[in-house]
């Protein structure tokens, strides 16, 4: 990408908007897509430089999870631009709400996806409903418990799995204490879920405990 140039200095075929119209959005880099949302740069930086700097600051695609205060405080943004970025990502999330998204192959994938519950003060029990390619069809928080206890019934896990034609499921919950060791209740519940899944022909691929400091996979511990 050409650096330190304002948009008018770029050849027309290299300008993000013109590239999108000619080749489609999938041919643009993430900095170019963000530049289209921002529209203009600042006195010190062109819009492509500004977009690139923002992606570096927030860690690439993590900008999609930034809040208003974080965006507003970023150099080169203000309230209006922060709102525009938030609106663009929120619209994308809503439009994709009924479509298949991420592919989950490792417990770290689940840990990465569950940033919103890692530090919750109550246990949240989440189910990922997957197709035959381990691609997410849907996910649900099926239960919110207390500080150290969460009551979940296999019916709450597998009824939506049948409804959504899931081939398999991954379940996960947070430990507010930060301890990653499975409790006796966690192990007992997992065994019940495995058995229920066998009856229905829907495999329980893993049970992942998440916390701020890491994760614990029942599959990796040979508990499934």
C-alpha positions as CSV (number, residue, x, y, z in Angstrom):
1,X,0.0,0.0,0.0
2,X,1.3,3.5,-0.9
3,X,2.0,5.5,2.2
4,X,2.0,9.2,3.1
5,X,-0.2,10.1,0.2
6,X,-3.6,11.8,0.3
7,X,-6.3,10.1,-1.7
8,X,-6.1,12.5,-4.6
9,X,-2.4,11.6,-5.1
10,X,-3.3,8.0,-5.7
11,X,-3.9,6.8,-9.2
12,X,-7.6,6.5,-9.7
13,X,-7.5,2.7,-10.1
14,X,-5.8,2.5,-6.6
15,X,-8.4,4.5,-4.7
16,X,-10.4,2.2,-2.5
17,X,-13.8,3.4,-3.6
18,X,-12.9,3.0,-7.3
19,X,-11.3,-0.4,-6.6
20,X,-14.5,-1.6,-4.9
21,X,-16.7,-0.4,-7.8
22,X,-14.5,-2.2,-10.3
23,X,-13.5,-5.4,-8.5
24,X,-15.9,-5.8,-5.6
25,X,-15.3,-5.4,-1.8
26,X,-13.6,-8.8,-1.5
27,X,-10.6,-7.5,-3.4
28,X,-9.9,-4.7,-0.9
29,X,-7.6,-4.9,2.1
30,X,-9.0,-4.3,5.5
31,X,-7.3,-0.8,5.6
32,X,-9.0,0.1,2.3
33,X,-12.4,-1.0,3.6
34,X,-12.0,1.0,6.8
35,X,-10.8,4.0,4.7
36,X,-14.1,3.9,2.8
37,X,-16.0,4.1,6.1
38,X,-13.7,7.0,7.4
39,X,-13.9,8.8,4.0
40,X,-11.2,11.4,4.9
41,X,-8.0,11.5,6.9
42,X,-6.6,14.2,9.1
43,X,-4.2,17.1,8.4
44,X,-1.3,14.9,9.3
45,X,-2.3,11.6,7.8
46,X,-4.2,10.5,4.7
47,X,-7.2,8.3,5.2
48,X,-5.3,5.1,4.2
49,X,-2.6,5.9,6.8
50,X,-5.3,6.6,9.4
51,X,-7.1,3.4,8.7
52,X,-3.9,1.4,8.8
53,X,-2.8,3.0,12.1
54,X,-6.2,2.2,13.6
55,X,-6.1,-1.4,12.6
56,X,-2.6,-1.7,14.2
57,X,-3.8,0.0,17.4
58,X,-6.7,-2.3,17.9
59,X,-5.0,-5.5,16.6
60,X,-6.5,-5.9,13.1
61,X,-10.0,-7.3,13.2
62,X,-10.3,-6.6,16.9
63,X,-11.4,-3.1,16.0
64,X,-14.9,-4.6,15.3
65,X,-15.2,-5.3,19.1
66,X,-14.0,-1.9,20.3
67,X,-16.5,0.2,22.3
68,X,-17.4,3.8,21.7
69,X,-15.1,5.2,24.4
70,X,-12.1,3.3,22.9
71,X,-12.8,4.5,19.4
72,X,-13.5,8.1,20.3
73,X,-10.2,8.3,22.2
74,X,-8.2,7.0,19.3
75,X,-6.0,9.6,17.5
76,X,-7.7,10.8,14.4
77,X,-11.3,9.9,15.5
78,X,-14.0,11.8,17.2
79,X,-17.6,11.0,18.3
80,X,-19.0,11.1,14.8
81,X,-16.4,8.8,13.2
82,X,-16.5,6.5,16.2
83,X,-20.3,6.2,15.8
84,X,-19.9,5.4,12.1
85,X,-17.5,2.6,12.7
86,X,-19.7,1.2,15.5
87,X,-22.7,1.4,13.2
88,X,-21.0,-0.4,10.3
89,X,-19.8,-3.3,12.4
90,X,-23.1,-3.6,14.3
91,X,-25.0,-3.7,11.0
92,X,-22.7,-6.4,9.8
93,X,-23.2,-8.5,12.9
94,X,-27.0,-8.2,12.7
95,X,-27.1,-9.1,9.0
96,X,-24.9,-12.1,9.7
97,X,-27.0,-13.2,12.7
98,X,-28.8,-16.0,10.9
99,X,-25.8,-17.1,8.8
100,X,-23.0,-19.5,9.5
101,X,-19.9,-17.9,10.7
102,X,-16.7,-19.2,12.4
103,X,-15.2,-22.6,12.1
104,X,-14.1,-24.1,15.4
105,X,-11.4,-26.7,15.4
106,X,-9.5,-26.0,18.7
107,X,-10.4,-25.0,22.2
108,X,-8.5,-21.8,21.8
109,X,-11.0,-20.8,19.1
110,X,-13.7,-21.0,21.7
111,X,-11.7,-19.1,24.3
112,X,-11.1,-16.4,21.7
113,X,-14.8,-16.1,20.9
114,X,-15.9,-15.9,24.5
115,X,-14.3,-12.7,25.6
116,X,-17.7,-11.4,26.7
117,X,-18.1,-14.0,29.4
118,X,-14.5,-14.7,30.6
119,X,-14.7,-12.2,33.4
120,X,-18.4,-12.3,34.2
121,X,-19.2,-12.6,37.9
122,X,-21.7,-15.4,37.3
123,X,-21.3,-18.6,35.4
124,X,-22.6,-18.4,31.8
125,X,-23.2,-21.7,29.9
126,X,-22.8,-21.4,26.2
127,X,-23.5,-23.8,23.4
128,X,-22.1,-23.7,19.9
129,X,-24.2,-25.5,17.3
130,X,-22.1,-26.7,14.4
131,X,-22.6,-28.3,11.0
132,X,-20.6,-31.2,9.5
133,X,-17.6,-28.8,8.9
134,X,-17.5,-27.6,12.5
135,X,-18.9,-24.3,11.2
136,X,-21.1,-22.3,13.5
137,X,-24.8,-22.4,12.7
138,X,-25.8,-20.7,15.9
139,X,-24.7,-20.1,19.5
140,X,-26.8,-19.6,22.6
141,X,-26.3,-18.8,26.3
142,X,-28.6,-21.4,27.7
143,X,-28.1,-20.7,31.4
144,X,-26.7,-18.1,33.7
145,X,-26.0,-19.4,37.2
146,X,-24.4,-18.1,40.4
147,X,-20.9,-17.3,41.4
148,X,-19.8,-20.9,41.3
149,X,-22.8,-23.0,40.2
150,X,-24.8,-23.3,36.9
151,X,-27.7,-25.7,36.5
152,X,-28.0,-27.0,32.9
153,X,-30.2,-29.8,31.6
154,X,-29.3,-31.8,28.5
155,X,-32.7,-30.9,27.0
156,X,-31.7,-27.2,27.0
157,X,-28.6,-28.1,25.0
158,X,-29.9,-30.6,22.5
159,X,-33.4,-29.3,21.8
160,X,-32.0,-26.3,19.8
161,X,-29.4,-28.6,18.3
162,X,-32.2,-30.8,16.8
163,X,-34.2,-27.7,15.7
164,X,-31.1,-26.2,13.9
165,X,-30.0,-29.5,12.3
166,X,-26.7,-29.4,14.1
167,X,-24.3,-32.2,13.5
168,X,-22.3,-31.6,16.7
169,X,-22.1,-29.2,19.6
170,X,-19.4,-27.6,21.7
171,X,-20.3,-26.4,25.2
172,X,-18.4,-23.9,27.3
173,X,-18.8,-22.0,30.5
174,X,-16.8,-19.5,32.5
175,X,-15.4,-19.9,36.0
176,X,-15.7,-16.6,37.8
177,X,-13.0,-17.7,40.3
178,X,-10.4,-17.9,37.5
179,X,-9.7,-21.6,38.4
180,X,-9.6,-23.7,35.3
181,X,-10.0,-27.1,36.9
182,X,-13.3,-28.9,36.2
183,X,-15.5,-29.4,39.2
184,X,-17.2,-32.7,40.0
185,X,-20.4,-31.1,38.7
186,X,-18.8,-30.1,35.5
187,X,-17.5,-33.6,34.9
188,X,-20.9,-35.2,35.8
189,X,-22.8,-32.8,33.5
190,X,-20.4,-33.5,30.6
191,X,-20.9,-37.2,30.9
192,X,-24.7,-36.7,30.8
193,X,-24.3,-34.5,27.7
194,X,-22.1,-37.1,25.9
195,X,-24.7,-39.8,26.6
196,X,-27.6,-37.6,25.4
197,X,-25.7,-36.7,22.3
198,X,-25.1,-40.3,21.5
199,X,-28.8,-41.1,21.7
200,X,-29.7,-38.2,19.4
201,X,-26.7,-38.7,17.0
202,X,-25.3,-35.3,17.8
203,X,-21.7,-35.5,19.0
204,X,-20.4,-33.4,21.9
205,X,-17.0,-32.4,20.6
206,X,-15.7,-30.6,23.6
207,X,-16.5,-28.8,26.8
208,X,-14.3,-25.8,27.4
209,X,-13.9,-23.9,30.6
210,X,-12.8,-20.3,30.1
211,X,-11.4,-17.6,32.3
212,X,-9.4,-14.4,31.8
213,X,-6.1,-16.3,32.2
214,X,-6.8,-19.2,29.8
215,X,-9.0,-22.3,29.2
216,X,-9.4,-25.9,29.9
217,X,-10.5,-28.4,27.3
218,X,-12.3,-31.6,28.5
219,X,-11.2,-33.3,25.2
220,X,-7.6,-32.4,25.8
221,X,-7.8,-33.8,29.3
222,X,-9.4,-37.0,28.0
223,X,-12.6,-36.3,29.9
224,X,-14.7,-36.8,26.8
